[in-house]
Amino acid sequence: MLKMSLPTWVLRINYGVFDIVDAEYSPKPEPKAFDLMVEKFKIDPNETVYIEDIAKNLSIGKERGAKTVWLINEEYWGKKESEKEYIDYKIENLSLFLKEIRLLKNS
């Protein structure tokens, strides 16, 4: 089971599409791509859980203040840099992770 301190975690899920066009053709983990996403969805990185299936893409989220979560997978590009310090949590199942966060929020 995941151990988290909830006061710093806010459960607000932003739905929408953010693609390479929205990022002005700057690929992740380029700072510009992350900053444009933050601007589009009006989120505070310090109150954000940034989840990615490509570990190296989490570096900018951590740099900007987000809690970072790597969705574990065995793809070469997915697991490259998966042992870096900028990854706060590693999960195998996104649905269960989100359910745990909701349970913590409600406790």
C-alpha positions in Angstrom: 0.0 0.0 0.0 1.2 3.5 -0.8 2.0 5.8 2.1 1.3 9.4 1.5 0.7 12.5 3.6 -2.4 14.0 2.2 -2.4 17.6 3.2 -0.1 18.5 0.4 -2.0 16.4 -2.2 -5.1 17.9 -3.8 -7.3 15.6 -5.8 -8.6 17.6 -8.7 -8.5 15.7 -12.0 -8.2 17.8 -15.1 -9.8 16.3 -18.1 -8.8 17.4 -21.5 -6.4 16.9 -24.3 -2.9 18.4 -24.3 -0.9 17.3 -27.4 2.2 18.2 -29.3 0.3 21.0 -31.0 -0.7 22.5 -27.7 2.9 22.2 -26.7 3.9 24.2 -29.7 5.8 21.2 -31.0 8.1 21.1 -27.9 8.3 17.4 -26.8 8.2 16.3 -23.2 10.2 16.8 -21.0 11.0 20.2 -22.5 10.1 23.0 -19.9 8.0 24.8 -22.5 5.7 21.8 -23.0 5.1 21.5 -19.2 4.7 25.2 -18.7 2.1 25.4 -21.5 0.2 22.5 -20.0 0.2 24.2 -16.6 -1.1 27.4 -18.2 -3.8 25.6 -20.3 -5.3 23.7 -17.4 -4.6 26.5 -14.8 -2.9 24.2 -12.3 -0.3 24.9 -9.6 2.6 22.4 -10.0 3.0 22.4 -6.2 -0.5 20.9 -5.9 -0.1 18.5 -8.8 0.6 14.8 -9.1 2.3 14.3 -12.4 1.8 10.8 -13.7 3.8 9.5 -16.7 4.6 6.1 -18.3 7.9 7.4 -19.7 10.1 7.9 -16.6 12.4 10.6 -18.1 9.5 12.9 -18.8 8.9 13.3 -15.1 12.1 15.4 -14.6 10.5 18.7 -15.5 7.5 18.0 -13.3 9.7 17.5 -10.3 11.8 20.6 -11.2 8.6 22.6 -11.3 7.4 21.3 -7.9 5.0 18.5 -8.7 4.9 15.1 -7.0 6.0 12.6 -9.7 4.6 9.2 -10.3 6.0 6.7 -12.8 3.6 4.1 -14.2 5.9 1.1 -14.3 6.4 -0.6 -17.6 9.0 -2.7 -19.4 9.2 -0.7 -22.6 12.8 0.5 -23.3 11.9 4.2 -23.5 9.4 3.9 -20.7 11.9 2.5 -18.1 14.9 4.6 -19.2 15.9 6.8 -16.3 13.4 5.0 -14.0 15.9 5.0 -11.1 16.4 8.8 -11.0 15.7 10.8 -7.8 13.1 12.9 -9.5 10.6 10.0 -9.4 8.6 10.2 -6.1 6.5 7.1 -6.5 6.3 4.1 -8.8 3.0 2.4 -9.4 1.9 -0.6 -11.5 -1.8 0.2 -11.6 -3.1 3.7 -12.3 -6.7 2.8 -11.3 -5.7 1.5 -7.9 -3.4 4.4 -7.3 -6.2 6.9 -8.0 -8.6 4.9 -5.8 -6.0 5.1 -2.9 -5.7 8.8 -3.2 -9.5 9.2 -3.0 -9.6 7.0 0.0 -6.9 9.1 1.7 -8.7 12.3 0.8 -11.9 11.0 2.4 -10.3 9.7 5.6 
